Amino acid sequence: MSVLFECAYDGERYVGLGVPQDGTALRLYPLHGARLATLIGQSGGDAAAITAGRIPVDVPAGERHRVRLLPPLMPDHVGDALVSGFMMTHNVKADATMQDQPNWFVKGLGNSLRVPGEPLSVPGDAVAVCEEAEIVLVYVGDQEGRPRYMGYSFGNDVTDIGRFKQHAGHLSYAKLCEAALSPALHLGPPPRKVTGEVTIERDGAVSWKGTFTTGTDALHYELDAMMSRLFAYEVLHWPGRVHYVYIGADRSSFHGGHTMADGDRVSLDFTSHGVTLTNTLAWAPLPA
């Protein structure tokens, strides 16, 4: 399966192959103004065809500070991207009250996404925050505006689960924390099984550790039906709009009795797929 990532280097956009690792050299291919989503569509998802004829630029490890990794297919204007997701999708959370379609929420526009290494802002009056290790589906609106599936990535849908537990109608507020997203776009259908580990550190020491399982086999709902129902709403159709859809999580540190705090360092190791997201939580000051 092909894996691509996009980045900005010296003010220009480039594409690379594979999952970019911290502290390593990168081989980048200039896009020369082309939109990566268009190239993926034209090539049928063939990474070799996307990079063919593009003269690579090698960035040594010591120059990585000049490279800014981007969320997959992030448009030039963050307002052209919508970040959303579904809740209570997994079998471990299923009960007799489950509906035929899971609840959907809007998390924000493109500026709500952060790549690994960047801090994740949490509202200053958050009640109880948790991580949520998830598969994230990426869609781009075609010329008629219909969202077309491009591939998947992995993310951390940070959530004020305490606010939701206090009042189920406040899910929309609970989701207004920034989210982490891997810059790697995996071209292909969403994986059936993903396994990994969460590590939370406070003041340099591990304060909580746990495992997670996700993937389409873990879902209580049929994924194609979920997405078809969602994108049947024409209000979500717009040419070129990028949709990042978080499809739900396994149990989190909150369910393990852990309480997060400002400055906690959260690492999600999607071990089965070689992807790691590490971000520090930052409680935002309340407005005066």
Backbone as JSON, one array per atom type, in Angstrom:
{
  "sequence": "MSVLFECAYDGERYVGLGVPQDGTALRLYPLHGARLATLIGQSGGDAAAITAGRIPVDVPAGERHRVRLLPPLMPDHVGDALVSGFMMTHNVKADATMQDQPNWFVKGLGNSLRVPGEPLSVPGDAVAVCEEAEIVLVYVGDQEGRPRYMGYSFGNDVTDIGRFKQHAGHLSYAKLCEAALSPALHLGPPPRKVTGEVTIERDGAVSWKGTFTTGTDALHYELDAMMSRLFAYEVLHWPGRVHYVYIGADRSSFHGGHTMADGDRVSLDFTSHGVTLTNTLAWAPLPA",
  "N": [[0.84, -1.19, 0.0], [0.51, 2.25, -0.78], [1.95, 5.06, 0.83], [1.79, 8.44, 1.52], [3.13, 11.72, 2.23], [2.71, 15.21, 2.87], [4.36, 18.36, 2.78], [5.67, 21.59, 3.76], [8.42, 23.27, 2.5], [10.91, 25.54, 2.66], [9.01, 27.44, 1.84], [7.63, 26.26, -0.26], [5.49, 23.64, -1.55], [5.82, 20.14, -1.05], [5.9, 16.59, -1.75], [6.29, 13.5, -0.07], [7.37, 10.06, 0.36], [6.09, 7.32, 2.25], [5.98, 6.98, 5.89], [6.85, 9.78, 7.63], [9.6, 9.99, 9.79], [10.69, 11.11, 13.01], [13.63, 13.12, 13.27], [15.04, 12.13, 11.07], [16.51, 12.02, 7.75], [14.92, 13.41, 4.83], [13.45, 12.64, 1.69], [12.18, 14.59, -0.75], [9.66, 15.55, -3.13], [9.04, 18.02, -5.46], [5.95, 19.78, -5.81], [5.27, 21.8, -7.49], [3.11, 23.62, -7.54], [0.95, 21.98, -8.11], [-1.99, 20.25, -7.0], [-2.04, 17.86, -4.49], [-4.18, 16.1, -4.02], [-5.45, 16.07, -6.51], [-3.48, 14.88, -8.09], [-3.39, 12.34, -6.93], [-5.9, 11.37, -7.65], [-5.65, 11.38, -10.47], [-3.62, 9.53, -10.84], [-4.61, 7.2, -9.85], [-3.93, 6.52, -7.32], [-1.3, 5.69, -7.37], [1.79, 5.88, -6.13], [4.29, 5.94, -7.34], [3.71, 6.93, -9.85], [2.9, 9.47, -9.17], [5.23, 10.72, -8.27], [6.89, 10.47, -10.42], [9.15, 11.85, -12.75], [9.62, 14.09, -11.27], [12.1, 15.99, -9.85], [13.93, 14.97, -7.14], [14.47, 16.37, -3.86], [16.8, 16.24, -1.34], [16.63, 16.39, 2.09], [18.69, 16.79, 4.74], [18.96, 15.31, 8.05], [19.75, 17.24, 9.87], [18.65, 19.53, 8.86], [15.98, 19.46, 9.23], [14.4, 21.26, 10.59], [13.62, 23.13, 8.8], [11.52, 22.09, 7.48], [8.05, 21.79, 7.39], [5.68, 19.69, 8.39], [2.47, 18.71, 7.14], [-1.08, 18.34, 7.75], [-2.7, 15.62, 6.06], [-3.38, 16.43, 2.71], [-4.16, 19.03, 3.3], [-5.81, 22.02, 2.54], [-4.85, 25.23, 1.04], [-6.22, 27.27, 2.31], [-7.46, 27.23, 5.5], [-10.14, 27.35, 6.03], [-11.33, 25.91, 4.06], [-11.43, 23.33, 4.84], [-13.02, 20.78, 6.7], [-13.39, 19.42, 9.87], [-14.58, 16.61, 11.42], [-16.59, 14.07, 13.08], [-17.63, 10.79, 14.33], [-19.36, 9.46, 17.16], [-19.38, 6.92, 19.76], [-19.12, 4.51, 18.25], [-17.95, 2.03, 18.4], [-17.85, -1.53, 19.03], [-17.3, -2.17, 21.7], [-18.58, -0.2, 23.06], [-21.2, -0.48, 22.51], [-24.7, -0.8, 23.13], [-28.11, -1.58, 24.11], [-29.38, 0.75, 23.47], [-28.4, 1.84, 21.18], [-28.47, 3.7, 18.14], [-29.57, 3.61, 14.63], [-27.76, 5.01, 13.18], [-24.73, 6.46, 14.08], [-24.18, 9.25, 16.36], [-23.09, 12.36, 15.02], [-20.54, 14.83, 14.92], [-19.22, 18.18, 14.68], [-15.92, 19.2, 14.68], [-14.32, 21.32, 14.01], [-12.71, 23.69, 11.8], [-10.01, 23.56, 9.38], [-7.96, 24.61, 10.95], [-8.14, 23.42, 13.39], [-6.62, 21.19, 13.53], [-3.6, 19.5, 14.39], [-0.25, 18.52, 13.81], [2.0, 15.8, 14.78], [4.05, 16.64, 17.57], [3.28, 19.24, 17.87], [1.59, 21.45, 20.17], [-1.58, 20.69, 21.73], [-4.46, 22.45, 22.06], [-6.66, 22.93, 24.78], [-9.87, 23.75, 26.04], [-10.01, 26.18, 28.65], [-11.82, 25.73, 30.72], [-12.3, 23.04, 30.8], [-13.73, 19.92, 31.82], [-13.09, 17.13, 32.21], [-10.6, 15.64, 30.5], [-9.78, 13.52, 27.72], [-7.79, 11.29, 25.68], [-8.34, 10.07, 22.31], [-7.77, 7.52, 20.32], [-7.81, 7.17, 16.92], [-8.91, 6.09, 13.62], [-8.78, 8.14, 10.78], [-10.68, 9.29, 8.19], [-10.16, 10.62, 4.94], [-11.55, 12.86, 2.72], [-12.22, 14.48, -0.42], [-13.95, 17.07, -2.05], [-15.35, 16.61, -5.26], [-15.55, 17.93, -8.67], [-18.25, 18.46, -8.78], [-18.74, 18.77, -6.19], [-19.2, 16.56, -4.6], [-18.13, 14.51, -1.94], [-15.18, 12.65, -2.24], [-13.53, 9.67, -1.47], [-10.17, 9.57, -0.38], [-8.19, 8.36, 1.13], [-6.75, 7.19, 4.25], [-5.83, 8.23, 7.59], [-4.26, 8.58, 10.83], [-5.36, 9.59, 14.06], [-5.7, 11.72, 17.02], [-8.38, 12.37, 18.76], [-8.88, 14.58, 20.85], [-10.88, 15.04, 23.68], [-13.29, 16.61, 25.79], [-14.46, 14.72, 27.8], [-15.63, 14.73, 30.26], [-17.36, 16.92, 30.29], [-19.29, 16.05, 28.47], [-20.24, 13.83, 29.87], [-21.45, 15.09, 32.01], [-23.55, 16.38, 30.74], [-25.27, 15.14, 28.2], [-26.17, 16.47, 25.97], [-24.25, 18.31, 25.45], [-22.26, 17.44, 23.77], [-21.23, 18.71, 21.49], [-19.79, 20.85, 22.55], [-17.93, 19.48, 24.05], [-16.28, 18.43, 22.15], [-14.73, 20.49, 21.21], [-11.9, 20.69, 21.37], [-8.51, 20.86, 20.25], [-7.26, 18.63, 17.69], [-5.02, 15.91, 17.06], [-3.24, 14.81, 14.16], [-1.81, 12.44, 12.04], [0.68, 13.17, 9.57], [0.84, 11.4, 7.49], [-0.71, 9.95, 4.7], [-2.52, 7.17, 3.98], [-3.0, 5.28, 1.2], [-5.68, 3.61, 0.24], [-8.2, 1.19, 1.29], [-9.84, 1.66, 4.51], [-8.24, 0.2, 7.38], [-8.93, -3.09, 8.68], [-8.19, -3.93, 11.2], [-6.55, -2.33, 13.84], [-4.0, -1.95, 16.14], [-2.61, -0.73, 19.2], [-0.83, 1.45, 21.54], [-1.24, 3.61, 24.31], [0.54, 6.19, 25.9], [0.9, 8.26, 28.63], [2.56, 10.99, 29.89], [3.71, 12.81, 32.74], [5.41, 15.48, 34.03], [7.79, 14.26, 33.21], [7.54, 11.6, 33.95], [5.88, 8.43, 33.55], [2.44, 8.49, 33.72], [0.17, 7.15, 33.03], [-0.68, 4.22, 31.2], [-1.89, 2.34, 28.47], [-3.65, 0.04, 26.27], [-5.1, -0.09, 22.92], [-7.65, -0.96, 20.54], [-8.74, -0.67, 17.27], [-10.32, -0.06, 14.09], [-12.13, -1.3, 11.18], [-13.33, -3.73, 11.8], [-13.86, -3.48, 14.46], [-16.0, -1.86, 14.67], [-19.38, -1.09, 15.51], [-21.12, -0.37, 13.63], [-21.75, -0.41, 10.05], [-19.29, 0.76, 8.0], [-19.33, 1.92, 5.38], [-22.05, 2.47, 5.1], [-22.42, 4.33, 7.13], [-20.89, 6.52, 6.16], [-22.05, 7.02, 3.67], [-24.6, 7.8, 4.43], [-24.01, 10.13, 5.87], [-22.77, 11.83, 3.92], [-24.84, 12.13, 2.2], [-26.09, 14.44, 2.68], [-26.43, 17.42, 1.14], [-25.49, 19.86, 1.96], [-22.96, 19.48, 2.81], [-21.51, 19.29, 0.55], [-19.06, 20.56, -1.56], [-16.99, 21.83, -4.06], [-13.63, 20.82, -3.93], [-13.46, 21.0, -1.16], [-12.0, 19.73, 1.78], [-12.54, 16.94, 3.78], [-12.07, 15.75, 6.99], [-12.65, 12.95, 8.73], [-13.19, 11.59, 11.77], [-13.55, 8.36, 13.0], [-14.29, 7.23, 15.41], [-13.52, 5.75, 18.67], [-11.81, 3.32, 20.74], [-11.9, 2.34, 24.22], [-10.62, 4.79, 26.57], [-8.03, 6.62, 28.42], [-9.55, 7.89, 30.35], [-11.59, 6.07, 30.91], [-10.03, 4.31, 32.19], [-9.64, 5.45, 34.59], [-7.94, 7.62, 34.75], [-6.94, 11.04, 35.09], [-6.4, 13.79, 33.1], [-4.01, 16.52, 32.8], [-2.91, 19.94, 32.46], [-0.13, 20.28, 30.37], [0.45, 17.59, 30.16], [2.02, 14.95, 28.37], [1.12, 13.25, 25.58], [1.24, 10.2, 23.97], [0.41, 8.35, 21.2], [0.78, 5.26, 19.99], [0.39, 3.74, 17.13], [0.86, 0.85, 16.7], [0.58, -1.37, 14.94], [0.69, -0.18, 12.47], [2.9, 1.4, 12.29], [2.9, 4.11, 13.05], [3.25, 6.99, 15.02], [1.91, 9.32, 17.27], [2.7, 12.13, 19.04], [1.97, 14.53, 21.36], [1.68, 17.51, 23.34], [-0.57, 18.5, 25.86], [-2.28, 21.56, 26.26], [-3.8, 23.73, 28.36], [-5.97, 26.25, 27.56], [-6.08, 29.73, 28.44], [-8.92, 31.13, 30.09], [-11.22, 33.41, 28.57], [-11.22, 36.89, 29.43]],
  "CA": [[0.0, 0.0, 0.0], [1.26, 3.48, -0.86], [1.77, 6.05, 1.9], [2.34, 9.72, 1.11], [2.96, 12.84, 3.15], [2.9, 16.51, 2.24], [5.03, 19.29, 3.68], [6.15, 22.86, 3.23], [9.88, 23.36, 2.65], [11.34, 26.81, 2.1], [7.89, 28.16, 1.24], [7.0, 25.51, -1.35], [4.92, 22.36, -1.15], [6.48, 18.93, -1.55], [5.33, 15.32, -1.35], [7.27, 12.47, 0.24], [6.85, 8.7, 0.4], [6.23, 6.64, 3.53], [5.64, 7.7, 7.12], [8.03, 10.53, 8.04], [10.02, 9.71, 11.16], [11.42, 12.2, 13.66], [15.08, 13.11, 13.31], [15.64, 11.44, 9.93], [16.55, 12.76, 6.49], [13.72, 13.26, 4.01], [13.51, 12.85, 0.25], [10.96, 15.3, -1.1], [9.43, 15.77, -4.55], [8.3, 19.28, -5.58], [4.64, 19.7, -6.45], [5.21, 22.87, -8.5], [1.78, 24.21, -7.57], [-0.1, 20.99, -8.3], [-2.67, 19.82, -5.77], [-1.78, 16.44, -4.31], [-5.43, 15.35, -4.19], [-5.67, 15.9, -7.95], [-2.51, 13.9, -8.57], [-3.81, 11.02, -6.46], [-7.01, 10.96, -8.5], [-5.17, 11.12, -11.82], [-2.71, 8.37, -10.86], [-5.25, 6.04, -9.28], [-3.28, 6.2, -6.05], [0.02, 5.1, -7.63], [2.79, 6.82, -5.65], [5.38, 6.03, -8.32], [3.26, 7.82, -10.93], [2.83, 10.83, -8.63], [6.58, 11.28, -8.14], [7.65, 10.3, -11.67], [9.53, 13.06, -13.46], [9.88, 15.19, -10.32], [13.48, 15.9, -9.36], [13.85, 14.97, -5.68], [15.33, 17.2, -3.02], [17.11, 15.53, -0.1], [16.79, 17.26, 3.26], [19.38, 16.05, 5.79], [18.32, 15.36, 9.36], [20.09, 18.49, 10.52], [17.89, 20.63, 8.27], [14.55, 19.16, 9.36], [13.67, 22.42, 11.13], [13.12, 23.91, 7.67], [10.38, 21.35, 6.93], [6.83, 21.8, 8.21], [4.75, 18.65, 7.97], [1.1, 19.19, 7.04], [-2.13, 17.32, 7.73], [-2.87, 15.12, 4.68], [-4.19, 17.15, 1.73], [-4.65, 20.29, 3.85], [-5.87, 23.08, 1.52], [-4.14, 26.46, 1.36], [-7.04, 28.04, 3.23], [-7.99, 26.28, 6.48], [-11.59, 27.38, 5.98], [-11.78, 24.95, 3.05], [-11.36, 21.99, 5.42], [-13.96, 20.53, 7.79], [-13.0, 18.31, 10.73], [-15.78, 16.11, 12.09], [-16.44, 12.68, 13.49], [-18.74, 10.03, 14.91], [-19.13, 8.97, 18.52], [-20.02, 5.67, 20.19], [-19.2, 3.66, 17.07], [-17.26, 0.75, 18.57], [-18.59, -2.63, 19.67], [-17.11, -2.15, 23.15], [-19.47, 0.82, 23.62], [-22.56, -0.74, 22.02], [-25.71, -1.32, 24.05], [-29.44, -1.69, 23.52], [-29.91, 2.07, 23.09], [-27.71, 2.32, 19.98], [-29.31, 4.07, 17.02], [-29.15, 3.01, 13.36], [-26.65, 5.83, 12.69], [-24.13, 7.1, 15.26], [-24.16, 10.71, 16.41], [-22.01, 13.02, 14.29], [-20.21, 16.14, 15.49], [-18.22, 19.01, 13.99], [-14.83, 19.55, 15.59], [-13.82, 22.63, 13.62], [-12.16, 23.82, 10.46], [-8.67, 23.0, 9.26], [-7.05, 25.1, 11.99], [-8.28, 22.62, 14.62], [-5.73, 20.03, 13.41], [-2.18, 19.66, 14.71], [0.58, 17.34, 13.51], [2.81, 15.4, 15.94], [5.04, 17.59, 18.06], [2.64, 20.52, 18.15], [0.7, 21.38, 21.33], [-3.01, 20.59, 21.5], [-5.15, 23.37, 22.95], [-7.85, 22.44, 25.47], [-10.55, 24.88, 26.69], [-9.57, 26.38, 30.03], [-12.81, 25.26, 31.69], [-12.57, 21.62, 30.54], [-14.1, 19.18, 33.02], [-12.23, 15.94, 32.26], [-10.14, 15.47, 29.12], [-9.19, 12.22, 27.39], [-7.34, 11.04, 24.32], [-9.11, 9.08, 21.57], [-6.96, 7.03, 19.2], [-8.8, 6.88, 15.89], [-8.69, 6.17, 12.18], [-9.37, 9.35, 10.23], [-10.9, 9.19, 6.75], [-9.95, 11.89, 4.25], [-12.33, 13.0, 1.5], [-12.11, 15.77, -1.1], [-15.08, 17.29, -2.94], [-15.02, 16.6, -6.68], [-15.99, 19.14, -9.37], [-19.66, 18.69, -8.43], [-18.81, 18.95, -4.75], [-19.41, 15.31, -3.87], [-16.9, 14.05, -1.28], [-14.58, 11.42, -2.76], [-12.55, 9.09, -0.54], [-8.79, 9.63, -0.85], [-7.33, 7.51, 1.93], [-6.96, 7.33, 5.69], [-4.7, 8.57, 8.44], [-4.51, 8.25, 12.24], [-5.45, 10.82, 14.82], [-6.06, 11.77, 18.43], [-9.53, 13.26, 18.91], [-8.93, 14.99, 22.25], [-12.28, 15.3, 24.01], [-13.67, 16.9, 27.17], [-15.49, 13.71, 28.05], [-16.31, 15.09, 31.49], [-18.48, 17.81, 29.95], [-20.32, 15.2, 27.86], [-20.84, 13.0, 30.91], [-22.33, 15.94, 32.79], [-24.73, 16.74, 29.96], [-25.1, 14.49, 26.89], [-26.45, 17.44, 24.92], [-23.09, 19.17, 25.27], [-21.23, 16.78, 22.98], [-20.61, 19.67, 20.58], [-18.79, 21.61, 23.3], [-16.9, 18.55, 24.49], [-15.38, 18.13, 21.04], [-14.0, 21.68, 20.76], [-10.47, 20.65, 21.68], [-7.75, 20.59, 19.03], [-7.02, 17.22, 17.43], [-3.78, 15.55, 16.38], [-3.41, 14.01, 12.95], [-0.57, 12.06, 11.37], [0.8, 13.74, 8.22], [0.88, 10.33, 6.49], [-1.96, 9.52, 4.09], [-2.44, 5.8, 3.5], [-3.88, 5.15, 0.04], [-6.3, 2.29, 0.26], [-9.37, 1.13, 2.18], [-9.51, 1.7, 5.94], [-7.83, -1.12, 7.88], [-9.91, -3.84, 9.47], [-7.75, -4.0, 12.6], [-5.42, -1.49, 14.24], [-3.7, -2.1, 17.56], [-1.59, 0.21, 19.64], [-0.64, 1.72, 22.96], [-1.26, 5.0, 24.76], [1.4, 6.51, 27.02], [0.73, 9.63, 29.1], [3.64, 11.36, 30.8], [3.55, 14.05, 33.49], [6.68, 15.85, 34.69], [8.84, 13.34, 32.82], [7.26, 10.23, 34.39], [4.66, 7.85, 32.99], [1.32, 8.55, 34.67], [-0.82, 6.16, 32.62], [-0.38, 3.49, 29.97], [-2.93, 1.38, 28.13], [-3.7, -0.4, 24.88], [-6.35, 0.16, 22.23], [-7.92, -1.69, 19.29], [-9.73, -0.02, 16.44], [-10.42, -0.67, 12.76], [-13.52, -1.52, 10.76], [-13.88, -4.91, 12.48], [-14.24, -3.09, 15.81], [-17.15, -0.96, 14.62], [-20.73, -1.63, 15.66], [-21.84, 0.06, 12.42], [-21.1, -0.66, 8.76], [-18.66, 2.04, 7.71], [-19.82, 2.5, 4.12], [-23.39, 3.0, 5.34], [-22.23, 5.55, 7.93], [-20.38, 7.61, 5.34], [-23.05, 7.32, 2.64], [-25.67, 8.55, 5.09], [-23.5, 11.46, 6.2], [-22.52, 12.64, 2.73], [-26.08, 12.34, 1.45], [-26.51, 15.82, 2.94], [-25.78, 18.26, 0.14], [-24.85, 21.01, 2.6], [-21.55, 19.12, 2.97], [-20.89, 19.2, -0.78], [-18.45, 21.78, -2.09], [-15.79, 21.44, -4.81], [-12.33, 21.04, -3.32], [-13.47, 20.97, 0.31], [-11.39, 18.53, 2.36], [-13.21, 16.45, 4.98], [-11.35, 14.83, 7.86], [-13.71, 12.33, 9.52], [-12.75, 10.66, 12.82], [-14.62, 7.35, 12.99], [-14.59, 6.69, 16.74], [-12.39, 5.21, 19.43], [-11.9, 2.31, 21.79], [-11.84, 2.95, 25.54], [-9.52, 5.73, 26.72], [-7.47, 6.73, 29.77], [-10.64, 8.28, 31.24], [-12.25, 4.85, 31.34], [-9.07, 3.64, 33.07], [-9.56, 6.18, 35.86], [-6.9, 8.65, 34.72], [-7.35, 12.42, 34.87], [-5.35, 14.53, 32.43], [-3.72, 17.86, 33.31], [-2.14, 20.84, 31.61], [1.27, 19.89, 30.22], [0.62, 16.15, 29.94], [2.55, 14.55, 27.07], [0.33, 12.09, 25.18], [1.78, 9.49, 22.82], [-0.39, 7.25, 20.66], [1.59, 4.41, 19.12], [-0.41, 2.84, 16.3], [1.95, -0.12, 16.5], [0.34, -2.23, 13.78], [0.87, 0.56, 11.23], [4.15, 2.16, 12.32], [2.62, 5.54, 13.17], [3.22, 7.49, 16.39], [1.53, 10.72, 17.47], [3.05, 12.63, 20.37], [1.62, 15.94, 21.51], [1.5, 17.99, 24.7], [-1.83, 19.2, 26.07], [-2.1, 22.92, 26.8], [-5.06, 24.33, 28.74], [-6.02, 27.64, 27.14], [-6.66, 30.61, 29.47], [-10.29, 31.56, 29.85], [-11.31, 34.82, 28.2], [-11.52, 37.8, 30.55]],
  "C": [[0.88, 1.24, 0.0], [0.92, 4.39, 0.32], [2.49, 7.31, 1.46], [2.26, 10.71, 2.26], [3.28, 14.11, 2.39], [3.53, 17.45, 3.26], [5.34, 20.59, 2.96], [7.65, 22.94, 3.53], [10.33, 24.62, 1.91], [10.23, 27.5, 1.3], [7.19, 27.45, 0.11], [6.47, 24.18, -0.82], [5.63, 21.2, -1.84], [5.69, 17.71, -1.07], [6.48, 14.36, -1.08], [6.58, 11.12, 0.33], [7.08, 8.09, 1.78], [5.77, 7.51, 4.69], [6.87, 8.45, 7.58], [8.34, 10.29, 9.52], [10.82, 10.88, 11.72], [12.92, 12.02, 13.52], [15.76, 12.41, 12.15], [15.66, 12.35, 8.71], [15.27, 12.48, 5.7], [14.06, 13.42, 2.54], [12.16, 13.4, -0.18], [10.89, 15.55, -2.6], [8.57, 17.03, -4.71], [6.98, 19.08, -6.3], [4.44, 20.77, -7.51], [3.79, 23.43, -8.66], [0.65, 23.24, -7.79], [-0.73, 20.61, -6.96], [-2.53, 18.31, -5.65], [-3.05, 15.61, -4.49], [-5.72, 15.09, -5.66], [-4.74, 14.85, -8.52], [-2.88, 12.48, -8.14], [-4.95, 10.5, -7.34], [-6.56, 10.59, -9.9], [-4.34, 9.84, -11.91], [-3.37, 7.09, -10.37], [-4.6, 5.6, -7.99], [-1.92, 5.54, -6.21], [1.09, 6.11, -7.26], [3.91, 7.01, -6.66], [4.99, 6.98, -9.46], [3.22, 9.27, -10.45], [4.21, 11.48, -8.59], [7.39, 11.2, -9.43], [7.92, 11.65, -12.34], [9.79, 14.26, -12.56], [11.27, 15.0, -9.72], [13.47, 16.0, -7.84], [14.85, 15.94, -5.04], [15.55, 16.43, -1.72], [17.39, 16.53, 1.02], [17.46, 16.46, 4.36], [18.7, 16.23, 7.14], [18.57, 16.68, 10.06], [19.34, 19.7, 9.99], [16.38, 20.43, 8.42], [13.74, 20.34, 9.9], [13.11, 23.31, 10.02], [11.89, 23.27, 7.02], [9.2, 21.41, 7.9], [5.87, 20.77, 7.64], [3.33, 19.18, 8.05], [0.11, 18.05, 7.23], [-2.38, 16.88, 6.29], [-3.85, 15.96, 3.87], [-4.77, 18.47, 2.26], [-4.65, 21.38, 2.78], [-5.11, 24.33, 1.97], [-4.89, 27.3, 2.38], [-7.73, 27.07, 4.2], [-9.51, 26.27, 6.5], [-12.18, 26.44, 4.94], [-11.69, 23.51, 3.54], [-12.32, 21.9, 6.6], [-13.53, 19.28, 8.55], [-14.22, 17.87, 11.53], [-15.57, 14.66, 12.5], [-17.72, 12.08, 14.02], [-18.37, 9.58, 16.32], [-19.87, 7.66, 18.77], [-20.19, 4.7, 19.01], [-18.71, 2.24, 17.32], [-18.11, -0.28, 19.33], [-18.47, -2.59, 21.18], [-18.01, -1.12, 23.83], [-20.94, 0.59, 23.24], [-23.45, -1.24, 23.14], [-27.08, -1.27, 23.36], [-30.0, -0.35, 23.05], [-29.3, 2.59, 21.79], [-28.69, 2.58, 18.85], [-28.81, 3.42, 15.74], [-28.03, 3.79, 12.71], [-26.05, 6.53, 13.9], [-24.21, 8.61, 15.19], [-22.91, 11.25, 15.73], [-21.76, 14.39, 14.91], [-19.23, 16.87, 14.57], [-17.18, 19.43, 15.01], [-14.26, 20.92, 15.26], [-13.41, 22.65, 12.17], [-10.72, 23.31, 10.46], [-7.7, 23.44, 10.35], [-7.21, 24.37, 13.31], [-7.35, 21.41, 14.62], [-4.29, 20.41, 13.72], [-1.45, 18.37, 14.35], [1.4, 16.98, 14.75], [3.88, 16.44, 16.28], [4.47, 18.95, 18.39], [1.72, 20.39, 19.36], [-0.76, 21.32, 20.9], [-3.73, 21.45, 22.54], [-6.45, 22.75, 23.47], [-8.54, 23.63, 26.11], [-10.2, 24.96, 28.18], [-10.54, 25.88, 31.07], [-13.19, 23.8, 31.45], [-12.82, 20.88, 31.86], [-13.2, 17.97, 33.22], [-11.88, 15.57, 30.82], [-9.57, 14.07, 28.92], [-8.69, 12.21, 25.95], [-8.29, 10.05, 23.64], [-8.32, 8.71, 20.32], [-7.89, 6.53, 18.09], [-8.2, 6.8, 14.48], [-9.41, 7.42, 11.7], [-9.47, 9.19, 8.72], [-10.78, 10.57, 6.12], [-10.69, 11.86, 2.92], [-12.08, 14.38, 0.91], [-13.29, 15.9, -2.06], [-14.64, 17.33, -4.4], [-15.57, 17.87, -7.35], [-17.45, 19.47, -9.09], [-19.84, 18.88, -6.93], [-18.98, 17.68, -3.94], [-18.12, 14.82, -3.25], [-16.44, 12.7, -1.84], [-13.48, 10.94, -1.8], [-11.16, 9.08, -1.15], [-7.88, 8.66, -0.12], [-7.6, 7.74, 3.41], [-5.66, 7.71, 6.39], [-5.05, 8.14, 9.86], [-4.47, 9.52, 13.07], [-5.76, 10.61, 16.29], [-7.16, 12.82, 18.59], [-9.68, 13.63, 20.39], [-10.32, 15.51, 22.57], [-12.44, 15.63, 25.49], [-14.82, 15.97, 27.54], [-16.26, 14.01, 29.33], [-17.51, 15.99, 31.23], [-19.63, 17.0, 29.34], [-21.01, 14.34, 28.92], [-21.78, 13.82, 31.8], [-23.64, 16.23, 32.07], [-24.54, 16.2, 28.54], [-25.37, 15.45, 25.74], [-25.3, 18.37, 24.64], [-21.94, 18.48, 24.56], [-20.49, 17.78, 22.1], [-19.55, 20.5, 21.28], [-17.62, 20.72, 23.7], [-15.87, 18.29, 23.41], [-14.54, 19.33, 20.59], [-12.62, 21.79, 21.39], [-9.74, 20.4, 20.35], [-7.47, 19.1, 18.91], [-5.66, 17.02, 16.77], [-4.08, 14.68, 15.18], [-2.04, 13.7, 12.36], [-0.5, 12.71, 10.0], [0.76, 12.68, 7.13], [-0.52, 9.96, 6.02], [-1.76, 8.14, 3.49], [-3.46, 5.63, 2.38], [-4.43, 3.74, -0.02], [-7.48, 2.3, 1.2], [-8.96, 1.19, 3.63], [-9.18, 0.31, 6.46], [-8.89, -1.79, 8.74], [-9.5, -3.89, 10.94], [-6.51, -3.14, 12.8], [-5.23, -1.67, 15.74], [-2.6, -1.13, 17.95], [-1.61, 0.44, 21.13], [-0.64, 3.22, 23.21], [-0.3, 5.14, 25.93], [1.21, 7.98, 27.37], [1.8, 9.91, 30.14], [3.33, 12.71, 31.46], [4.84, 14.31, 34.26], [7.76, 14.81, 34.44], [8.62, 11.9, 33.25], [5.96, 9.74, 33.79], [3.56, 7.86, 34.05], [0.21, 7.56, 34.29], [-0.37, 5.5, 31.33], [-1.51, 2.49, 29.73], [-2.89, 1.04, 26.66], [-5.04, -0.04, 24.25], [-6.42, -0.72, 20.98], [-9.0, -0.93, 18.53], [-9.7, -0.68, 15.05], [-11.87, -0.99, 12.44], [-14.14, -2.74, 11.43], [-14.37, -4.58, 13.88], [-15.49, -2.24, 15.85], [-18.47, -1.72, 14.8], [-21.55, -1.36, 14.41], [-21.05, -0.33, 11.17], [-20.59, 0.67, 8.23], [-19.19, 2.68, 6.44], [-21.2, 3.12, 4.31], [-23.32, 4.29, 6.16], [-21.86, 6.73, 7.03], [-21.38, 8.0, 4.26], [-24.18, 8.15, 3.22], [-25.21, 9.98, 5.38], [-23.41, 12.33, 4.95], [-23.72, 12.71, 1.78], [-26.58, 13.77, 1.64], [-25.72, 16.77, 2.04], [-25.12, 19.49, 0.74], [-23.36, 20.75, 2.82], [-20.81, 19.05, 1.64], [-20.33, 20.56, -1.18], [-17.18, 21.38, -2.83], [-14.49, 21.8, -4.07], [-12.31, 21.02, -1.81], [-12.89, 19.65, 0.8], [-12.12, 18.19, 3.66], [-12.28, 15.48, 5.71], [-12.37, 14.25, 8.83], [-13.12, 11.3, 10.48], [-13.87, 9.65, 13.05], [-14.81, 6.66, 14.33], [-13.43, 5.93, 17.35], [-12.8, 4.08, 20.37], [-11.97, 3.05, 23.14], [-10.58, 3.81, 25.67], [-8.99, 5.71, 28.16], [-8.55, 7.13, 30.78], [-11.35, 7.05, 31.78], [-11.34, 4.02, 32.26], [-8.86, 4.38, 34.38], [-8.52, 7.28, 35.9], [-7.5, 10.02, 34.45], [-6.2, 13.2, 34.27], [-5.21, 15.94, 33.0], [-2.92, 18.64, 32.28], [-0.68, 20.38, 31.57], [1.5, 18.4, 30.05], [1.09, 15.89, 28.51], [1.89, 13.24, 26.68], [0.92, 11.48, 23.92], [0.84, 8.35, 22.46], [0.48, 6.49, 19.67], [0.67, 3.44, 18.4], [0.54, 1.74, 15.8], [1.78, -0.93, 15.23], [0.63, -1.53, 12.46], [2.08, 1.5, 11.26], [3.99, 3.66, 12.42], [2.56, 5.91, 14.65], [2.85, 8.97, 16.4], [1.89, 11.11, 18.9], [2.8, 14.13, 20.41], [1.47, 16.26, 23.0], [0.2, 18.77, 24.8], [-1.57, 20.55, 26.74], [-3.47, 23.52, 27.08], [-5.02, 25.82, 28.36], [-6.61, 28.51, 28.25], [-8.08, 31.0, 29.09], [-10.32, 33.02, 29.47], [-11.72, 35.68, 29.38], [-12.99, 38.19, 30.53]]
}
